[in-house]
Amino acid sequence: MKVLVDTHAFLWAISNDRRQSPTAITAFEESELFMSAASIWEIVTKFQIGRLGLPQPPGEFLPAQFQQNEIALLPILPRHVFRLERLPLLHKDPFDRILIAQAMEEGLAILTADPLIGAYEVSTVW
């Protein structure tokens, strides 16, 4: 299975957070994983404003985690952005909305605990 990992799902997986479901743990361990540039942006932003602690700055920490967990990076392409105009405004978070658009355009499921993402016509895993 090819899975786009939501930001919180990534952070929970690498920290063995108890909020992960057994299905999420298996998906993270056994799927082909992708991480959006939007999630990297979200992590860097939260780190800078003090809402996210990491053992190292994101520029050092994240690339090592991507390599260790065999996560491919997914850039934000114009077709992903243009897909946003066809999405209903069910979810107001711009980071999550671009993940939804990317998953739709790339045929990926989203690894997420966010129930609002499931309101869209996109496969979710949790």
Order of alpha helices (4+ residues) and beta strands (2+ residues): beta-alpha-alpha-beta-alpha-alpha-beta-alpha-alpha-beta-beta
